[in-house]
């Protein structure tokens, strides 16, 4: 267990040490420690909403013609869903079990949004953002919310010649994950080869990478983060359209009887850390931040020291509580437990 000490105010120094016996005797440390636990995702529960389509499959369906050509049909997305099921998870292992349990159900998908108050789950729910003026909550059943989990959608990433997607899908996933920032390098994730990857475009990989985060983040925050990452890499590595409270996160395998990756489209990669801390990445001038974004213009993504530099009431400062919490989490994630 860790205790946390803060020395100084103008240029604070954060100390983290193993002294659980003293922790209960220091009220200030207990308060900070509670924030650290939340930031590290310890026992952080979240609701994942699983939407079910009554008649339209929520995945690609593939047919092979007589001449050997493939016919790929994209899903036609319905407006209404029933049932909508709330599943409470408390970490990446719970999340992985949920995803595995629904990957062969062609009529299910998930969203990052939350249900509005008053939704009747005994009736179909419309997948639309609420404006808080509907007479019937089911007409627009979702609102944006911060979530401690994220799905990163990587589409048609070219693979090195040395990696064969059919022979080693895990190696292809490892390559895709290696292009993510350092914060992801030692973090557990659930992965799924998506769409027609392995069926078409065998020289590329399309994958969904699911991570648990050190703190709940909004779709607006994640969209800015992903745009920064894409700009720094130089191509659209991560699909930012996914960061929308009602955007379907496709979780089902494709409908194809001759799938060469059947039974090997998903997996669980266990690493030292269960949660990832998404630090700030430098944002190019051409990308405009949302008005409610609290990310500083000059964030460099250097981790612990950069986050501490944001602490304070100076111009561009973000106050004390949030930067301090993020700095502590960044240090623990990098230093290990």
Number of C-alpha atoms within 10 A of each C-alpha: 11 19 20 20 17 14 10 9 10 9 11 16 13 16 13 14 10 12 12 11 10 12 17 12 10 12 10 13 18 16 11 19 20 13 20 25 17 20 25 27 25 16 11 19 15 18 18 20 18 23 24 24 20 14 9 14 22 27 25 20 19 20 15 13 9 7 6 8 9 13 11 17 12 14 12 11 13 15 12 21 21 16 17 23 14 16 13 14 19 16 21 23 17 13 22 19 13 16 22 18 12 17 19 15 18 21 20 25 24 21 21 28 27 20 24 17 12 10 17 15 16 9 13 21 24 20 23 18 19 18 11 13 8 11 8 12 20 23 18 22 28 25 19 18 16 17 21 26 24 21 21 21 21 21 19 18 19 14 17 11 7 8 16 18 21 17 12 12 23 22 14 25 24 13 16 20 19 12 13 14 13 18 17 19 16 18 20 21 26 22 25 25 27 25 26 22 24 23 16 12 14 16 17 19 26 23 26 25 21 21 24 28 24 25 26 18 16 20 22 20 18 18 20 22 20 20 23 18 23 17 17 14 12 9 11 16 21 20 15 20 10 20 24 21 21 20 16 20 22 21 26 24 26 27 21 16 11 11 17 14 18 13 10 14 21 24 18 18 14 14 13 12 19 21 27 28 24 20 22 22 24 19 25 14 8 7 11 10 19 12 7 8 11 12 21 16 14 14 17 14 18 13 22 21 13 17 23 22 16 23 22 19 11 9 7 15 16 20 13 15 13 14 20 25 22 24 26 24 25 25 18 17 22 17 8 10 11
